[in-house]
Amino acid sequence: MRYCTPCRNELLRGPSCSSLPALQQRVSPRAFQSSPSRVKCKASACQRFVLPNTSCMGEQPIFTTRAHVFQIDPSTKKNWVPASKQAVTVSYFYDSTRNSYRIISVDGAKVIINSTITPNMTFTKTSQKFGQWADSRANTVFGLGFPSEQQLTKFAEKFQEVKEAAKLARDRSQEKIETSSNHSQESGRETPSSTRASSVNGTDDEKASHGGPAEAHLKSENDKLKIALAQSSSNVKKWETELQTLRESNARLTTALQESAASIEHWKKQFSACKEENDQLRSKIDELEEQCNEINKEKERNAQLSRRLQELETELQDKELELEELRKQGEIIPQLMSECESVSQQLQAAEKKNKDLEEKVRTLRTEVEESKHRQTNLKTELKNFLDVLDGKIDELHDFRQGLSKLGVDN
């Protein structure tokens, strides 16, 4: 019977697995509910779901990160096909019961990575933010695109650590198998010699009296040893087949790595070509910017010329108006000539009058001199009066200051 660990109720179907809280925290509940091979608890209050092939009691997450997942195109073995539309959670899981490590990633209801790590796997950094590894069992190559180089280095270091742990686990299991096979072979060699010694030493009566229970015990031990030997031989065959599969997977991985190296060379060439194109485009952009600056300067010059042209047009209009006024004045010139003759006659008459006026001016000058003499006398008198007036004003000013001081004191 299989039970759910948190509520101890029976599971409806699926493997002997209860719940996976660490994975449920990273994957949405819809992903678990929409998975066709999920495991559900019978209790209505529990309602826990578990992904297939995950052992809750033994398998636990040891490292988690987020990245964009890619897989190699199976037809071309060169191009990358995105397995997720956005960055998803990628986790390392450790199964203590099987002593194995896995990389698992879930996108919604779809398991996009389920890769068991073996000692023969290698994680390769192809760029500053991209890494890949080949999985012979899944017959594909997985690629991860990280948002930063630090996350890539952490993931690669964890991959190397997990690979070393898997290698140690494999070596320990091989040592156990070798010790069990050697023990079975040594026990099988010892049993015939003991039976021969018992048959040589002793008479028929001793065989009849003492050989019964000893032979039964030896037979049971021989049967056990035969079973152990058969199991060890079958295990050896299994390990040989697994070794052969691992060799084949290594061959496939080497070819895949060679293809990936070729693709990397291709991408490097494309990158260099793109870089050259980028440099050319930058130089063209610089040239266009210079041309734009020159065009802006020409626009400024044209604007200045247009302003100057407008100013000249206004000046020309003013000059035309002045010219029209001069033309109008030119039409008035004959009238002015006749007026000038009349004015000359009047001027002659005015000269006569001027002579008379000069005589009057002489008489007036004498009168003016007399008036000047009078004015000097008046000025002296006025000056004396002003001096007296200034003294009075100063006295009045001092009087006001005294009044203002008295007002302030009061």
Protein Blocks (a to p, Z undefined) as FASTA:
>chain_A
ZZdfklopacfbdcddfbdfklmmmpcfklmmmpmkbccdfblklopacdehiafklmcc
fbdcddddddddfklomaccdfbfbdcdddddddfklopacddddehjacfbdcdddfkb
ccddfbfkbccdddfklopacddddfbfklmmmmmmmmmmmmmmmmmmmmmmmmmmmmmm
mmmmmmmmmmmmmmmmmmmnocfklmmmmmmmmmmmmmmmmmmmmmmmmmmmmmmmmmmm
mmmmmmmmmmmmmmmmmmmmmmmmmmmmmmmmmmmmmmmmmmmmmmmmmmmmmmmmmmmm
mmmmmmmmmmmmmmmmmmmmmmmmmmmmmmmmmmmmmmmmmmmmmmmmmmmmmmmmmmmm
mmmmmmmmmmmmmmmmmmmmmmmmmmmmmmmmmmmmmmmmmmmmmmmmZZ
